[in-house]
Amino acid sequence: MYNAVIDRKPYAIVKAASHTDVRKVVGVAANHQVPLAVRCGGHSFAGLGTCDGGIVCDLSRMNAVAVDPRARTVDVEGGALLGDIDVAGERFGLATPAGIVSHTGVGGLALGGGMGYLSRRFGLTIDSLLGADVVTADGRFLSVGPDQEPDLFWAIRGGGGNFGVVTKFRFRMHLLGSVLIRRWRYPAASATEILKHYQEAIDNAPRALTTAFVLTAEELQLRAIWSGSTSGADALIERFARLPGAVQDPDVDLSFVELQRASDELLPWGRRYYSKGGFLASMDDRVIDAMTEPFSTTPVPGVEVYCLQLGGAVSDVDEDATAYSGRDAGHYWIAQGVWDSAEDDEGAMRWCRRTADRLTTLSLRTNYVNEQADTGVARGAYGEAKYRRLADVKWRYDPTNLFHLNQNIEPLERGILS
């Protein structure tokens, strides 16, 4: 397992090679009423890509990626990884916005929404989704899009794996242009002051700029990524270099693909993980205190608060246009930990949960279903009205809740909902 905290033993692991194989696996699980887990990249912190006493449908053999540079589209099979898209697009100077760890599965990330360094400029991963092939709980193979099964297309853009197995995605690609990357380190003792200046520095920032920071007990690391035309970039980015105690990382000559791989070694397979996140409208003094205070005591060195700047193109899309909720957020934060000994599980998880709970009280009511190590967050993530719509779509496409190993949306008939 990616997360060594998870120890589950399925009866069978089937490595599907085609959508026909997927249909067979879904049929067997449905007919025998056994748990069915769908594994893309396997990165689920909650271990949702496996199960006890059931079947794992492993899509890793279905990893083809085909770019059409003229149409600026890419067809991506359900078992491909984010790095596969990054490399395929680099040849043509094209990119699709996605996450920041290249060995993450496309399927799990995209179905939850998908956010990363290009989201302020190009939107979420789902905002570039043009269509998908889906195997539903009754074994049907459906092509979905704005004009084909539109309700299902709406639901899979943020509703997670609740509605079927996506065997292929078609994404729009975007001209990337130049990429300018800078990173600074600041002393942890100055984190409160730095974060106050940081919020001022990013106010009214252009969409070409995205920032992200990681706060630990030892230091605050800040990364700035500018893509597209670099006119005016140096002057704006210089704001971060002027913050007190800034030490610039000299290794800045990264390509976009190298940037996407930069966190891979920090989050490898087989370590122990926990994460819990949420959306912030902005960063005020209360938020900054909630981020910095927990580091007065830490159970293991690997606990941290990560925060990604949002806004820009993410906010252009109407809140009701997709199942994803949180379009108005200015930031997404995660209280997370990585460690190696089972003896540290309780302490590390307790620290992350307490930090997250404190930040949650200051966060938006909606949430992001990816990046959550605990399950059962779906209703709160979408809000009541959107959850009711998702539950109706769930009833129509998966009335028995075959696909329940996810941040689950329970199927409910429309009459019951009303």
C-alpha positions in Angstrom: 0.0 0.0 0.0 1.0 3.6 -0.6 0.0 4.4 3.0 1.5 1.9 5.3 -1.1 2.7 8.0 -3.6 0.8 5.9 -3.4 -3.0 6.0 -6.2 -4.7 4.1 -6.5 -8.1 2.4 -8.7 -8.4 -0.7 -9.7 -11.8 -2.0 -8.6 -10.9 -5.5 -6.8 -8.2 -7.4 -7.7 -8.1 -11.1 -5.4 -6.1 -13.4 -7.8 -5.0 -16.1 -6.4 -4.3 -19.6 -9.5 -2.9 -21.2 -13.0 -1.6 -20.5 -14.3 -5.1 -21.3 -12.2 -6.4 -18.4 -13.6 -3.7 -16.2 -17.2 -4.6 -17.1 -16.5 -8.2 -16.2 -15.0 -7.3 -12.8 -17.9 -5.0 -12.0 -20.4 -7.7 -13.0 -18.7 -10.3 -10.7 -18.7 -8.0 -7.8 -22.3 -7.0 -8.3 -23.6 -10.5 -8.8 -21.8 -11.9 -5.8 -22.4 -8.8 -3.6 -18.7 -8.4 -2.6 -16.8 -5.2 -1.9 -15.3 -3.6 -5.0 -12.4 -1.2 -4.8 -11.1 0.6 -7.8 -7.4 1.4 -7.9 -5.9 4.0 -10.2 -2.6 5.3 -8.8 -3.3 3.9 -5.3 -2.6 7.2 -3.6 -5.7 7.3 -1.4 -4.5 8.2 2.2 -7.7 6.5 3.4 -6.8 3.2 1.6 -9.9 3.4 -0.7 -8.0 1.7 -3.5 -8.2 -1.6 -1.6 -10.5 -3.6 0.6 -10.9 -6.5 3.0 -12.5 -9.6 1.6 -13.5 -8.2 -1.8 -12.1 -7.5 -5.3 -9.6 -4.8 -6.3 -10.0 -3.6 -9.9 -6.5 -2.4 -10.7 -6.3 -0.1 -13.7 -2.6 0.3 -13.7 -2.2 -1.6 -17.1 -4.6 0.9 -18.7 -2.2 3.8 -18.8 -2.1 5.0 -22.4 -1.9 8.7 -23.0 -2.4 10.2 -26.5 -2.0 13.9 -27.3 -3.6 15.6 -30.3 -1.5 18.7 -30.6 -3.7 20.3 -33.2 -6.9 19.9 -31.3 -5.0 20.5 -28.0 -6.6 17.5 -26.3 -5.3 14.4 -24.6 -7.0 11.0 -24.2 -5.9 9.4 -20.9 -6.7 5.9 -19.8 -8.0 5.4 -16.2 -4.8 3.9 -14.8 -2.4 6.6 -16.0 -0.4 8.8 -13.6 -0.2 12.6 -13.6 3.4 12.4 -14.7 2.3 10.5 -17.8 0.2 13.5 -18.9 3.0 16.0 -18.0 5.6 14.2 -20.1 3.2 13.6 -23.1 2.3 17.3 -23.2 5.8 18.7 -22.7 6.8 17.6 -26.2 4.2 20.1 -27.6 4.5 22.8 -25.0 1.0 21.8 -23.7 -0.3 21.0 -20.2 -3.4 20.1 -18.3 -3.8 21.4 -14.8 -3.4 18.7 -12.2 -1.8 17.8 -8.9 1.8 18.2 -7.7 3.0 14.7 -7.2 3.7 12.9 -10.5 3.0 9.4 -9.3 -0.6 10.2 -8.3 -3.3 8.5 -10.4 -5.2 10.7 -12.8 -8.5 9.0 -12.0 -8.7 9.6 -8.3 -7.4 13.1 -8.5 -9.6 14.2 -11.4 -12.8 12.7 -10.1 -12.4 14.8 -6.9 -11.7 18.0 -8.8 -7.9 18.2 -9.2 -5.9 21.3 -8.1 -2.2 22.3 -8.5 0.2 24.9 -9.7 -1.7 25.8 -12.9 -5.2 26.0 -11.4 -5.2 29.8 -11.0 -4.4 30.1 -14.7 -6.3 27.3 -16.2 -8.8 26.1 -13.6 -9.2 22.7 -11.9 -8.5 19.4 -13.7 -12.2 18.9 -14.1 -12.5 22.3 -15.8 -10.5 20.8 -18.7 -12.5 17.6 -18.8 -14.3 17.3 -22.2 -15.7 13.8 -21.8 -15.1 10.4 -20.2 -15.9 6.7 -20.7 -17.6 5.2 -17.7 -18.5 1.6 -16.7 -21.5 1.8 -14.4 -22.7 -0.5 -11.6 -25.1 -2.4 -14.0 -22.2 -3.1 -16.4 -23.1 -0.5 -19.0 -20.3 1.3 -20.9 -21.2 4.9 -21.3 -19.5 7.8 -23.1 -20.4 10.9 -21.1 -20.0 14.6 -21.8 -21.9 17.9 -21.9 -24.5 16.4 -24.3 -24.2 12.7 -23.4 -25.5 11.7 -19.9 -25.1 15.3 -18.8 -26.2 14.6 -15.2 -23.5 11.9 -14.9 -21.0 14.2 -16.5 -21.8 16.9 -13.9 -21.5 14.4 -11.0 -18.1 12.9 -11.9 -16.6 16.4 -11.9 -16.0 16.5 -8.2 -18.2 13.6 -7.0 -15.4 11.1 -6.8 -15.6 7.5 -7.8 -19.3 7.1 -6.6 -20.8 6.6 -10.0 -18.7 4.1 -11.9 -15.3 3.2 -13.1 -13.8 5.8 -15.5 -11.8 3.9 -18.1 -10.8 6.9 -20.2 -10.7 10.7 -19.9 -10.5 13.3 -22.6 -8.9 16.6 -21.4 -8.3 19.9 -23.0 -4.7 21.0 -23.0 -3.3 24.5 -22.8 -0.3 26.3 -24.1 2.0 26.5 -21.1 4.6 29.1 -22.2 7.5 30.0 -20.1 7.7 28.8 -16.5 9.6 30.8 -13.7 10.1 29.0 -10.4 11.5 30.4 -7.2 11.6 29.0 -3.6 12.6 30.5 -0.3 13.1 29.3 3.2 12.3 31.4 6.3 13.0 30.7 10.0 10.0 29.1 11.8 10.3 31.6 14.6 9.3 34.3 12.1 6.4 32.3 10.5 3.6 34.5 12.0 5.2 37.7 10.7 6.1 36.1 7.3 2.5 34.8 6.7 1.0 38.2 7.4 3.3 39.8 4.8 2.6 36.8 2.5 -1.1 37.6 2.4 -0.3 41.2 1.5 2.1 40.1 -1.2 -0.4 37.9 -3.0 -3.3 40.4 -2.9 -4.5 41.1 -6.4 -1.8 38.8 -7.8 -2.2 38.0 -11.5 -3.3 34.5 -12.5 0.1 33.7 -14.0 1.3 33.5 -10.4 0.6 30.6 -8.0 2.2 30.3 -4.6 2.3 27.4 -2.0 3.9 27.1 1.3 4.8 24.4 3.8 5.1 25.2 7.5 7.1 22.8 9.8 8.6 23.1 13.2 11.9 23.9 11.6 11.1 26.4 8.8 8.6 27.9 6.4 9.1 27.0 2.8 7.5 29.2 0.1 7.3 28.4 -3.6 6.3 30.8 -6.4 5.4 29.6 -9.9 4.8 32.0 -12.7 3.8 30.6 -16.1 3.0 32.2 -19.5 4.3 35.7 -20.4 7.0 36.6 -17.8 6.4 40.4 -18.2 6.3 41.9 -14.7 7.1 38.6 -13.1 10.4 39.5 -11.5 9.1 42.6 -9.8 6.1 40.8 -8.2 8.1 37.7 -7.2 10.7 40.0 -5.6 8.1 40.7 -2.9 8.8 37.3 -1.4 12.5 37.7 -1.5 12.2 40.8 0.6 10.4 39.1 3.5 12.4 38.9 6.7 15.0 36.1 6.8 14.4 34.9 3.3 17.0 32.5 1.9 16.5 31.7 -1.8 17.0 28.2 -3.0 19.6 28.4 -5.8 18.1 25.4 -7.6 15.5 27.2 -9.7 16.3 26.1 -13.3 13.5 23.5 -13.3 11.2 22.7 -16.2 7.5 22.3 -15.5 7.8 18.5 -15.6 10.7 18.6 -13.1 8.6 20.9 -10.9 5.8 18.4 -11.0 8.3 15.7 -9.8 9.9 17.8 -7.1 7.7 16.4 -4.3 7.8 12.8 -5.4 10.7 11.7 -3.2 9.1 13.4 -0.1 5.9 11.3 -0.5 7.1 7.9 -1.5 5.3 4.6 -1.3 5.4 2.6 1.9 5.6 5.4 4.5 2.8 6.2 7.0 0.5 9.1 6.2 -2.4 11.1 7.5 -4.0 14.2 6.0 -7.0 16.4 6.6 -7.8 19.6 4.7 -10.1 22.5 4.0 -10.8 25.7 2.2 -10.0 29.3 3.4 -11.5 32.4 2.0 -8.3 34.3 3.0 -5.6 34.3 5.7 -6.3 36.6 8.6 -4.6 36.7 12.0 -6.8 33.9 13.4 -5.9 31.6 10.6 -2.2 32.3 10.9 -2.3 31.7 14.7 -4.2 28.4 14.0 -1.4 27.3 11.6 1.6 28.3 13.7 0.6 27.6 17.3 0.5 23.8 17.0 4.2 23.7 16.2 5.0 24.6 19.8 4.9 20.8 20.3 5.1 18.2 17.6 5.1 14.4 18.0 7.2 13.5 15.0 9.4 15.6 12.7 7.2 14.9 9.6 4.1 16.9 10.6 3.3 20.0 8.6 0.7 22.5 7.3 0.6 22.8 3.5 -1.3 25.6 1.8 -2.0 26.2 -1.9 -3.1 29.5 -3.3 -6.4 29.2 -5.3 -8.7 31.8 -6.9 -8.2 33.0 -10.5 -9.7 30.6 -13.1 -11.0 28.3 -10.4 -13.5 31.0 -9.4 -14.6 31.7 -12.9 -16.7 28.6 -13.0 -20.2 28.8 -11.4 -20.5 26.9 -8.1 -23.3 24.8 -9.5 -21.7 23.9 -12.8 -19.9 20.9 -11.4 -20.2 18.7 -8.3 -16.9 20.2 -6.9 -17.6 22.7 -4.2 -15.4 25.6 -3.0 -15.0 27.8 -6.0 -14.7 30.9 -3.9 -11.8 29.7 -1.8 -8.6 31.7 -1.8 -6.5 28.8 -0.4 -6.6 25.1 0.3 -4.8 23.9 3.4 -3.8 20.4 4.6 -2.7 19.4 8.1 -0.6 16.3 7.3 2.1 14.0 8.5 4.5 11.4 7.2 6.4 9.1 9.5 7.7 5.5 9.6 7.0 3.8 12.9 3.6 2.4 13.9 4.4 3.5 17.4 4.0 7.1 16.3 0.6 6.6 14.6 -1.5 7.8 17.5 0.5 10.9 18.3 1.0 12.0 14.7 -2.7 11.5 13.8 -3.8 13.3 16.9 -1.6 16.3 16.1 -2.9 16.5 12.5 -6.6 16.1 13.6 -6.3 18.8 16.3 -4.6 21.2 13.9 -7.1 20.5 11.2 -10.0 20.9 13.6 -8.8 24.3 14.7 -8.4 25.4 11.1 -11.8 23.9 10.1 -13.6 26.3 12.5 -12.1 29.2 10.4 -12.7 27.5 7.0 -15.5 27.5 4.4 -18.3 25.0 5.0 -17.6 23.1 1.8 -14.5 20.9 1.4 -12.4 18.9 -1.0 -13.0 15.1 -1.0 -9.5 14.3 -2.1 -6.6 14.5 0.4 -8.8 13.3 3.3 -7.4 10.4 5.3 -10.8 10.0 7.2 -13.9 8.8 5.4 -17.5 10.0 5.8 -16.9 13.6 4.7 -19.1 13.8 1.6 -22.2 15.4 3.0 -20.3 18.2 4.6 -18.0 18.6 1.6 -20.8 19.5 -0.9 -23.4 21.2 1.2 -27.0 20.0 1.6 -28.4 21.1 -1.8 -25.6 19.7 -3.9 -25.4 16.5 -1.9 -29.1 15.9 -2.5 -28.5 16.3 -6.3 -25.5 13.9 -6.1 -27.6 11.4 -4.1 -30.2 11.4 -6.8 -27.6 10.8 -9.6 -26.2 8.1 -7.4 -29.6 6.4 -7.2 -30.0 6.4 -10.9 -26.6 5.0 -11.7 -25.7 2.9 -8.6 -28.9 2.3 -6.6 -27.2 -0.6 -4.6 -24.1 1.5 -3.7 -21.8 -1.0 -5.3 -19.2 1.8 -5.5 -19.1 2.7 -1.9 -15.3 2.5 -1.2 -14.9 6.3 -1.6 -16.0 9.4 0.1 -19.4 7.9 -0.2 -22.6 9.5 -1.4 -25.5 7.3 -0.4 -28.1 6.7 -3.1 -31.5 8.2 -2.4 -34.7 8.2 -4.6 -35.8 11.6 -5.7 -39.1 11.2 -4.0 -37.4 10.6 -0.7 -35.1 13.6 -1.2 -38.1 15.9 -1.8 
